[in-house]
Amino acid sequence: MAITAAMVKELRELTGAGMMDCKKALGETDGDMDAAVEFLRKNGQAKAEKKAGRIAAEGLCRVVVDGNKAAVVEVNSETDFVAKNADFQAYVEAVANQALQTEAADIDAFLAETWNLDTSKTVKEALTEKIAVIGENLTIRRFAKVEADNGFVVSYVHGGGRIGVIVKAECATVNDAAKEACTNIAMQIAALNPKYIADEDVDAEFLAKEEEIIRAQIANDPKESSKPEKVIEGMVKGRLNKELKEVCLLDQVYVKAEDGKQSVAKYLEQVSKEIGTTLKIAEFVRFETGEGIEKKEENFAEEVAKQMNM
């Protein structure tokens, strides 16, 4: 059967696969459109397996909010170019909506559940197909789901999806002023990356590790290490307190403070007085694309040559 340009175009629109792949699939299946789709899916899975070893450290974080529930996901790609692709962005949005509905406790369970957009496949199978279509290794790295019972949730996305933040607030009166204040807090979290809400939330292991580092720094400085023990203990305490002001949200200087001194805790106190009820940050989640992933540096020309020879 003669394969026409219109047939290739139709198959490409159905699958998103490359033009030459579509032409080959139609040729292999004698123009049978359904068989060609199946051919591409099977072939795509083989391609996905070859790509699975590549490092995916770019990508997007996406947040979706529905009433008092919110979910954030990080989906990684190999290149920033793909992260800007409309098809990839729509896929990440779909993953975020899946996370909003999921009951999964971890990423393995999430990947094993039914894909909401096509109940004939799992989330993992849908991911495999998307790898075949886009042509890069993709990973759903993580997700988080937050629900507020006595307040509300707000979100903030920075850098077109480089950072995604959810803030859960407890508040007896939910109004625009309270939500605006918490959106400001979400921006603070995106910018300054706190690890904890308050100093009482800091775990003992973190404190012990930071104290160990500070003591090592002092020991390696001849001038500081020669000071009396009482002075050294004061230095350790002072530096530890300074570190806590950087990693604890409420102790950080509020980025929009007019005097450059007001803490986040004081800002929340101010807003609470203005709205007539206590506004409290109960939880936050901050995802940054690629954080903690070791990126592989490759010569771009060499990478193109590899792709051409695949």
C-alpha positions in Angstrom: 0.0 0.0 0.0 1.3 3.5 -0.9 2.1 5.6 2.2 0.8 9.2 1.8 2.0 12.3 3.5 -1.5 12.7 5.0 -1.2 9.2 6.6 2.1 10.2 8.1 0.7 13.4 9.4 -2.3 11.6 11.0 -0.1 9.1 12.7 2.3 11.8 13.9 -0.7 13.7 15.4 -2.0 10.6 17.1 1.4 9.6 18.7 3.7 12.6 18.7 6.4 10.4 17.2 8.9 11.7 14.7 8.0 11.9 11.0 10.5 9.2 9.8 9.4 6.9 12.6 5.8 7.3 11.6 6.6 6.6 7.9 8.6 3.5 8.9 5.7 2.3 11.2 3.2 2.7 8.4 5.4 0.9 6.0 6.0 -2.0 8.4 2.2 -2.4 9.0 1.1 -1.9 5.4 -0.7 1.4 6.2 -2.8 0.0 9.1 -3.1 3.0 11.4 -4.0 1.0 14.6 -1.2 -1.4 13.9 1.2 1.4 13.3 0.3 3.0 16.6 1.0 -0.3 18.3 4.3 -0.6 16.4 5.4 2.8 17.6 4.5 2.0 21.2 6.5 -1.2 21.1 9.4 0.4 19.4 9.1 3.4 21.8 9.5 1.1 24.8 12.7 -0.3 23.4 14.0 3.3 22.9 13.0 4.3 26.4 15.0 1.4 27.8 18.1 2.7 26.0 17.5 6.2 27.3 16.8 5.1 30.9 20.5 5.3 31.9 20.9 8.9 31.0 21.0 11.5 33.7 17.8 13.6 33.9 18.6 16.7 35.9 16.6 19.4 34.1 12.8 19.5 34.0 10.0 21.2 35.8 8.3 21.5 39.1 4.5 22.0 38.9 2.0 22.8 41.6 -1.8 22.4 41.4 -4.3 23.6 44.0 -7.9 22.5 44.4 -9.7 24.2 47.3 -7.8 23.3 50.5 -5.7 20.6 48.8 -2.5 21.1 46.8 0.2 18.9 45.2 3.6 19.5 43.8 5.7 17.3 41.6 9.1 17.3 40.0 9.5 15.7 36.6 13.0 15.6 35.2 14.3 15.7 31.6 17.8 15.5 30.2 17.8 19.0 28.7 16.4 22.5 29.4 15.2 22.5 25.8 12.7 19.7 26.5 11.6 21.4 29.7 10.4 24.3 27.6 8.4 22.0 25.2 4.7 22.5 25.4 4.0 18.7 25.2 6.3 18.1 28.2 4.8 20.9 30.2 1.3 19.5 29.6 2.5 16.1 30.7 4.0 17.5 33.9 0.6 19.3 34.6 -1.1 15.9 34.2 1.3 14.3 36.6 0.6 17.1 39.1 -3.1 16.5 38.8 -2.5 12.8 39.3 -0.6 13.5 42.5 -3.5 15.7 43.8 -5.7 12.6 43.6 -3.3 9.9 44.6 -3.4 7.8 47.8 0.2 6.5 47.2 2.6 6.9 50.0 5.8 6.8 47.9 7.0 7.1 44.3 7.0 3.4 43.6 3.3 3.1 44.5 2.6 6.3 42.6 4.2 4.8 39.4 2.2 1.6 39.8 -1.2 3.1 40.0 -3.6 3.6 37.1 -2.9 6.6 34.9 -5.9 9.0 35.2 -5.8 10.1 31.5 -5.9 6.5 30.2 -7.0 3.8 32.7 -5.6 1.0 30.4 -2.1 1.8 31.6 -0.2 2.7 34.7 1.6 5.9 35.5 4.9 4.2 34.7 3.7 2.9 31.3 2.4 6.4 30.4 5.9 7.7 31.3 7.6 5.1 29.1 5.4 6.2 26.2 6.2 9.9 26.8 9.9 9.0 26.8 9.5 7.5 23.4 7.6 10.5 22.0 9.9 13.2 23.4 13.2 11.3 22.8 14.9 11.9 26.2 15.0 10.1 29.4 12.3 11.4 31.7 11.7 10.6 35.4 8.9 11.4 37.8 11.3 12.1 40.7 9.0 13.0 43.6 5.6 14.4 44.7 4.1 15.8 47.8 0.4 16.4 48.7 -0.8 18.8 51.3 -4.3 19.3 52.7 -5.5 22.0 55.2 -8.3 21.1 57.6 -8.3 24.3 59.6 -7.1 26.9 57.2 -6.0 27.0 53.6 -3.1 26.3 51.2 -1.3 28.6 48.8 1.3 28.0 46.1 4.1 29.8 44.4 6.1 28.8 41.3 9.3 30.5 40.5 11.4 30.7 37.3 8.8 29.1 35.1 8.8 25.9 37.1 12.4 25.8 38.5 11.0 26.0 42.0 7.6 25.0 43.3 6.3 25.8 46.8 3.2 24.9 48.8 2.4 26.6 52.1 -0.3 25.3 54.5 -1.7 27.8 56.9 -3.9 27.5 60.0 -6.3 30.4 60.4 -9.8 30.7 61.8 -10.7 33.3 59.2 -9.8 32.7 55.6 -9.7 35.9 53.6 -7.7 37.6 50.8 -5.3 39.3 53.2 -4.4 36.1 54.9 -3.8 34.4 51.5 -1.7 37.3 50.3 0.5 37.1 53.4 1.0 33.4 52.9 1.8 33.9 49.2 4.5 36.3 50.4 5.8 33.6 52.7 5.8 31.1 49.8 8.0 33.6 47.9 10.3 33.9 50.9 10.6 30.1 51.0 11.4 29.9 47.3 14.1 32.6 47.6 15.8 31.7 50.9 15.2 27.9 51.1 14.6 27.4 54.9 14.8 23.8 56.1 12.4 24.1 59.1 9.5 26.3 60.2 10.8 27.1 63.7 13.9 26.3 65.8 11.9 23.8 67.9 11.4 21.8 64.7 15.2 21.4 64.1 16.2 17.8 64.7 19.0 16.8 67.0 21.1 15.2 64.3 21.2 18.5 62.3 22.3 20.5 65.4 25.0 18.0 66.3 26.4 18.0 62.7 26.4 21.8 62.6 28.1 22.0 66.0 30.7 19.5 64.8 31.5 21.6 61.7 31.7 24.8 63.8 34.1 23.2 66.3 36.3 21.9 63.4 36.5 25.4 61.9 37.6 26.8 65.2 40.1 24.0 65.8 41.6 24.7 62.4 42.1 28.4 63.1 45.2 28.9 65.3 44.0 32.3 66.5 40.5 31.1 67.5 41.6 27.7 68.9 44.0 29.5 71.3 41.2 31.3 73.1 39.9 30.2 76.5 37.4 27.3 76.6 34.6 29.6 77.8 35.1 32.0 74.9 35.1 29.1 72.4 31.8 27.7 73.8 30.4 31.2 73.4 31.6 31.3 69.8 30.1 27.9 69.1 26.7 29.0 70.5 26.7 32.3 68.6 27.5 30.7 65.3 24.9 28.0 65.8 22.3 30.5 66.6 23.2 32.5 63.4 22.9 29.3 61.4 19.4 28.6 62.9 18.3 32.1 61.8 19.1 31.1 58.2 17.5 27.7 58.2 14.4 28.4 60.3 11.6 30.2 58.4 10.2 32.2 61.3 13.7 33.4 62.3 14.6 34.6 58.8 14.5 38.3 58.0 11.3 38.9 56.0 12.4 39.7 52.4 9.8 42.5 52.0 10.6 44.1 55.4 10.8 47.9 54.9 13.3 48.2 57.7 15.3 45.2 56.6 15.1 43.8 60.1 11.6 42.4 60.6 11.5 38.6 61.0 9.0 36.4 59.3 7.5 35.7 62.8 7.0 39.4 63.4 5.5 39.8 60.0 2.9 37.1 60.8 2.2 38.7 64.1 1.5 42.0 62.3 -0.8 40.3 59.7 -2.6 38.4 62.5 -3.4 41.7 64.3 -4.6 43.3 61.0 -7.0 40.4 60.2 -8.1 39.8 63.7 -7.1 36.2 64.1 -3.9 34.2 64.5 -2.2 33.2 61.2 0.2 30.3 61.6 2.4 28.4 59.1 1.7 24.7 59.7 3.7 23.2 56.9 5.6 24.0 53.7 7.0 22.0 50.8 9.7 23.4 48.5 10.9 21.5 45.4 13.7 22.8 43.3 14.4 21.1 39.9 17.5 18.9 39.9 18.5 19.7 43.5 20.8 16.9 44.7 21.2 15.4 41.2 24.8 15.2 39.9 24.6 16.6 36.4 26.7 15.0 33.7 28.8 17.5 31.7 29.0 16.5 28.0 30.3 18.2 24.9 27.2 19.4 23.0 28.6 18.5 19.6 29.5 15.0 20.8 26.0 14.6 22.2 24.4 15.6 18.8 26.7 13.2 17.0 25.6 10.4 19.4 22.0 11.2 18.7 22.6 11.1 14.9 24.2 7.6 15.2 21.5 6.1 17.4 
